[in-house]
């Protein structure tokens, strides 16, 4: 029993309260930033700016709110693998979407298909 | 290992929360956590399918996304982001309170998190009901009712907004382009170069019938003086709201297949909404157990795992918000 109790405390890291609030503050600031970024026309950069900000926010949530910073690394690895699979999935699908010559396969790749 | 299992098999040897198939509470805790993370990985992959649909359609039809995002209320989206982020804080704090044996605080924070979920769903309800009223639905159900907001002519609405917003309205270049292209097809509108075309006094039957439907004179269909092109370059500050309604309420300005955007919008926000509901159910369950005093510093695994789930819901919204509401 005694050994149980000591293990219990070792397994869960208690996050300092100030850190939780600091993370929330940064997250809210980043939310404002991502809205403010739409006031500027950066052309194709807008989507990348938005995704980088979202990525930073997601990282903060995962590291601090989800305890990954103090967790067993394997749990983080599980999340990382799912993200790598997501990138593979999206990356290949998006490349594929632009890979067809519309004149050869009628009805395909509607985005680059010209009006008849 | 085997020795220990036999040795510990007698009941009463271990705390009530420790299941027989675990050696120690820590082993049980880390196993539960790993299981939760594996589940969260499948959740990421579940949403990956929808993110993929989004990416492929936006890649091939950017004009649909640029047009349709004007229908989404940026402020409500931002409000929901703030609500979810704050509820993530209260959830993380509730876990902390459970770890520190602060049972009442933990229960209060869980209730607050639950309230955040209610707030999120309420805002979502307002958004959905607006869209349903305006006929902004998926697939074959997409049938926008133009002029649903006040039923004024496009020019009128823009004029009202222009009067409110000093200095002169600066217009989203995309919107201005679309508007100019549409307007150029009508007599008395502006040409593609932004120069007003002299109005011909032969009334256009299309414009007349549209105006008749709106119960307004045909001359009000487009007010060329209201269309001002934003200064070129990255410095140009963009305020899509000034032309939003006039663009949206003009059926001719809509690109083809806008319903695809709404199909994706409803699937992504709907699946996310279902997750919010399920998360709230899980939080309510954990709250009940907390009030009963089942959790403390020795055992708080369910609070922690439900927290992880709630943070994942937050995490997905962090991406949905800019992707759906802040398209540029």
HADDOCK unambig.tbl for C-alpha pairs under 7 A between the chains (distance, minus, plus):
assign (segid A and resid 1 and name CA) (segid B and resid 14 and name CA) 6.82 0.50 0.50
assign (segid A and resid 4 and name CA) (segid B and resid 24 and name CA) 6.11 0.50 0.50
assign (segid A and resid 4 and name CA) (segid B and resid 25 and name CA) 6.06 0.50 0.50
assign (segid A and resid 5 and name CA) (segid B and resid 298 and name CA) 6.53 0.50 0.50
assign (segid A and resid 7 and name CA) (segid B and resid 26 and name CA) 5.65 0.50 0.50
assign (segid A and resid 8 and name CA) (segid B and resid 25 and name CA) 6.32 0.50 0.50
assign (segid A and resid 8 and name CA) (segid B and resid 26 and name CA) 5.52 0.50 0.50
assign (segid A and resid 8 and name CA) (segid B and resid 298 and name CA) 5.60 0.50 0.50
assign (segid A and resid 11 and name CA) (segid B and resid 26 and name CA) 6.07 0.50 0.50
assign (segid A and resid 14 and name CA) (segid B and resid 96 and name CA) 5.90 0.50 0.50
assign (segid A and resid 14 and name CA) (segid B and resid 99 and name CA) 6.90 0.50 0.50
assign (segid A and resid 15 and name CA) (segid B and resid 96 and name CA) 6.72 0.50 0.50
assign (segid A and resid 20 and name CA) (segid B and resid 89 and name CA) 6.58 0.50 0.50
assign (segid A and resid 24 and name CA) (segid B and resid 85 and name CA) 6.91 0.50 0.50
assign (segid A and resid 24 and name CA) (segid B and resid 89 and name CA) 6.63 0.50 0.50
assign (segid A and resid 28 and name CA) (segid B and resid 82 and name CA) 6.71 0.50 0.50
assign (segid A and resid 38 and name CA) (segid B and resid 326 and name CA) 6.60 0.50 0.50
assign (segid A and resid 38 and name CA) (segid B and resid 328 and name CA) 6.58 0.50 0.50
assign (segid A and resid 39 and name CA) (segid B and resid 237 and name CA) 5.60 0.50 0.50
assign (segid A and resid 39 and name CA) (segid B and resid 238 and name CA) 5.15 0.50 0.50
assign (segid A and resid 39 and name CA) (segid B and resid 239 and name CA) 6.82 0.50 0.50
assign (segid A and resid 40 and name CA) (segid B and resid 234 and name CA) 6.58 0.50 0.50
assign (segid A and resid 40 and name CA) (segid B and resid 235 and name CA) 6.88 0.50 0.50
assign (segid A and resid 40 and name CA) (segid B and resid 236 and name CA) 6.66 0.50 0.50
assign (segid A and resid 40 and name CA) (segid B and resid 237 and name CA) 5.49 0.50 0.50
assign (segid A and resid 40 and name CA) (segid B and resid 238 and name CA) 6.15 0.50 0.50
assign (segid A and resid 41 and name CA) (segid B and resid 234 and name CA) 5.51 0.50 0.50
assign (segid A and resid 41 and name CA) (segid B and resid 236 and name CA) 6.82 0.50 0.50
assign (segid A and resid 41 and name CA) (segid B and resid 238 and name CA) 6.86 0.50 0.50
assign (segid A and resid 42 and name CA) (segid B and resid 234 and name CA) 5.91 0.50 0.50
assign (segid A and resid 46 and name CA) (segid B and resid 328 and name CA) 6.51 0.50 0.50
assign (segid A and resid 50 and name CA) (segid B and resid 322 and name CA) 6.27 0.50 0.50
assign (segid A and resid 54 and name CA) (segid B and resid 318 and name CA) 5.91 0.50 0.50
assign (segid A and resid 54 and name CA) (segid B and resid 319 and name CA) 5.83 0.50 0.50
assign (segid A and resid 58 and name CA) (segid B and resid 315 and name CA) 5.57 0.50 0.50
assign (segid A and resid 58 and name CA) (segid B and resid 318 and name CA) 6.86 0.50 0.50
assign (segid A and resid 65 and name CA) (segid B and resid 92 and name CA) 5.62 0.50 0.50
assign (segid A and resid 66 and name CA) (segid B and resid 308 and name CA) 5.76 0.50 0.50
assign (segid A and resid 66 and name CA) (segid B and resid 311 and name CA) 6.75 0.50 0.50
assign (segid A and resid 75 and name CA) (segid B and resid 34 and name CA) 5.99 0.50 0.50
assign (segid A and resid 75 and name CA) (segid B and resid 37 and name CA) 6.08 0.50 0.50
assign (segid A and resid 78 and name CA) (segid B and resid 37 and name CA) 6.61 0.50 0.50
assign (segid A and resid 78 and name CA) (segid B and resid 38 and name CA) 6.44 0.50 0.50
assign (segid A and resid 78 and name CA) (segid B and resid 41 and name CA) 6.62 0.50 0.50
assign (segid A and resid 79 and name CA) (segid B and resid 37 and name CA) 6.94 0.50 0.50
assign (segid A and resid 79 and name CA) (segid B and resid 41 and name CA) 5.67 0.50 0.50
assign (segid A and resid 82 and name CA) (segid B and resid 41 and name CA) 5.27 0.50 0.50
assign (segid A and resid 82 and name CA) (segid B and resid 44 and name CA) 6.60 0.50 0.50
assign (segid A and resid 82 and name CA) (segid B and resid 45 and name CA) 6.63 0.50 0.50
assign (segid A and resid 86 and name CA) (segid B and resid 45 and name CA) 6.50 0.50 0.50
assign (segid A and resid 86 and name CA) (segid B and resid 48 and name CA) 5.86 0.50 0.50
assign (segid A and resid 90 and name CA) (segid B and resid 52 and name CA) 5.32 0.50 0.50
assign (segid A and resid 93 and name CA) (segid B and resid 56 and name CA) 6.85 0.50 0.50
assign (segid A and resid 94 and name CA) (segid B and resid 55 and name CA) 6.79 0.50 0.50
assign (segid A and resid 94 and name CA) (segid B and resid 56 and name CA) 5.47 0.50 0.50
assign (segid A and resid 97 and name CA) (segid B and resid 56 and name CA) 6.36 0.50 0.50
assign (segid A and resid 110 and name CA) (segid B and resid 60 and name CA) 6.98 0.50 0.50
assign (segid A and resid 111 and name CA) (segid B and resid 60 and name CA) 4.15 0.50 0.50
assign (segid A and resid 111 and name CA) (segid B and resid 61 and name CA) 5.42 0.50 0.50
assign (segid A and resid 112 and name CA) (segid B and resid 60 and name CA) 6.97 0.50 0.50
